[in-house]
Amino acid sequence: MESKEVVLQTTNLSKRYGRGSTSPLALDDLSLSVRRGEIFGYLGPNGAGKTTTIRILLDLIRPTLGSAAIFGLDAQQHSLEIRQRVGFLPGELALWSGERAINVIRYFGRMRGGLDMNYVRELCDRFQFDFSKRVRQYSTGNKRKLGLILAVMNRPELLILDEPTSGLDPLMQQEFNRLMREFRADGHTVFLSSHLLSEVQAICDRVAILRAGQLKAVEHVETLTQADFRWVTVKVKDVSAVADRLDRVPGISQVTTRHECVTVRLQGDFDPLLRAFEDQYVIDLRVKEPTLEEIFLEFYDDGRAHDPTGAPAVPSEDRVAVMKEHA
């Protein structure tokens, strides 16, 4: 990507909740930058420190160490000026439950110094949102739509969005993606926190990987998604006849069996795996893409996709099934 103005920057940012040096770090020496005109994904599992970062950027909490700047302005010293130029959607949206959505929209519009109601109506049409109801009457998804409309309706220079599509149905997620691409095309910047790889993969230019408060890497999306493996589960009539031979199949690792099912981690072509079952009656075959956590491990833990308990790594729903069987 060509050199562009840095819109958002953190330098050695750390946050420790609680008193004393023994308290755990929610953020640990975070340094990253986001350029004007890009959609930047901030990726990590729940509890990684994404929301803590956003709260520091907006001066809702203060860092233990380090600094943050937006538009070249210190996030603490110029927080009011920064907020006037930023659209924000928190992960947990709290609004006046008894107020009508249109009144909430107008209130925030006045705080921003004016509002283009034609644009608001366009956004409501796009997200199929009826702004005449009271906030408490909306479903979780519709409350999320209201939060998105409030964040973007003044066309801010920078959008900071915490898990923005949580609760939206697939059609509305697609509409959200289109809207974010329009913001980028107009030269605006989006900082988008998520734990969903599919969401980030659809629209982001670059992504930062955060795990346990530490920045593991900043990558272009194409680089991140090149984890060339998947989980394959095959259901056969006689598991014992194939379990041993799978250890000799190229590209196969982490073989686990349960009842009639064999689950393997497959890297490379399917053909060698299928040949191992050619003399077996195959009841079912399922393929599962790696989870975000597993891709993290593939890229940043020497490729050792594993369970922290030491058990063989299998897809998350299979782990649940195993635990239920042994409960």
Secondary structure, 3 states (H helix, E strand, C coil): CCCCCEEEEEEEEEEECCCCCCCCEEEEEEEEEEECCCEEEEECCCCCCHHHHHHHHCCCCCCCEEEEEECCEECCCCHHHHHCCEEEECCCCCCCCCCEHHHHHHHHHHHCCCCCHHHHHHHHHHCCCCCCCEHHHCCHHHHHHHHHHHHHCCCCCEEEEECCCCCCCHHHHHHHHHHHHHHHHCCCEEEEEECCHHHHHHHCCEEEEEECCEEEEEEEHHHHCCCCCEEEEEEECCCHHHHHHHCCCCCEEEEEEECCEEEEEECCCCHHHHHCCCCCCEEEEEEECCCHHHHHHHHHCCCCCCCCCCCCCCCHHHHHHHHHHHC
